[in-house]
Amino acid sequence: MAPRPLEPLDHFIARLRRSAPLTAGAQVRFGGHHFSHAVVVEDGRWRVRPLVLDRARADAFLQERGYFMPENAEDLSEPGDPVVLEADSLEGLIELLRGAKWPMW
């Protein structure tokens, strides 16, 4: 998969606002040229977590299909540890994002 153009922070914030409120298990992915982080809502807290690929899940995909490409890694990755940013509201998280390095990777 070709790398995505870098998404400006203001565009991501608009996309994040359009996605709110996030339901349980929902996430909004973002990053550099490939998604590397996700915003999730857990226990009423807005959190940014890195995307992590479970090796066993990747190996199973490869075994089943006979190929494994970067887009498969991105699709199979899930939000993991550590929590990078955390706030009690969407607007609080947006404030933290504005003060963080962008894009995050």
N, C-alpha and C positions, 0 to 999 in steps of 0.2 A: 504494500500500500504506500502510495506517495505521502510524504509528510503534508500535514495540513498547514495552511498559512497561519501565522501567529495571530491569535485572537486578542484584540486590545481589551484591556481590563474593563473599560466601559461597556463593551459589547457583551463580555461575560456577565457583568452585573445585570444588564438588561435581560439576558437569557435566564439568569438565576431568578430574577424577580418574576419572570413569566412562568417559571416552574413552581413557584410557591403557591400554596403551601405544599411541601413535600409529604407524601404519604409514607407509611412505614415501609422500609425496604427500598424506597426510591432514592435516586442519587442524581446529581448533576456533575458530569465529568468535565475536566478541563486540564490544561497543561500547555506544553510547548507545541512542537510539531506533532507529537503524539500525546494522547491523554495520559497524564501521570498522577492525577489527584481527583478526588470526588468530594462534593459537599453532600453530607447526609444529615438527617435530623434523628437524633437518638435521645430518648428520655427528655424530650423538649429542648435539647441543646443543638445548636447548629455547629457542625464540626467539619473540618477539612481533614481528610485522611489520604495518605498515599495509596495508589493502586498497587496491589501485590498479586503476583501470579503464583498460584499453588502449583508446585512442580508435578505432583501426582496428577492433577487435573490436566496439565499440559501434556504429560506423557500419555495419558489415556486418550486425549484428543488425537495425538499423533498416531497412536496404535490403531485407533478406529478408522481414521481417514487417510493415513499414509502421507500427510503433509502437515506442516505447521509454519505459519507465516506471521509477520509482525501484527497484522490486524487480528489474528486469532489470539495472540498474547493480550492485546488490548481488550478484546471482547471477553476473554475468560478471567481477566484480572478483577479483583474485588477490593473494596476499601479495607485497608489493614491498619496496622499500628506503625508509628505512633500518631496520636492526634496532633496535627500541625497547628491548627487554629481552632478556637472554640468560643462561642458567644451564646447568649441566652435569647437572641433574636436575629432575624434576617438582617435588619439594619445594623446591628452590632457586628455581625460577621462581615458585612460590606465595609464597615469602617476599618476592621482589621485587615481585610484584603487590600484596601487602599494604602495601608502602611507597609505591606509586605512586598517582597521582591516579586516582580511580574515579568514574564510568566513563571509560575512555580514549577520547578523540576528538580 
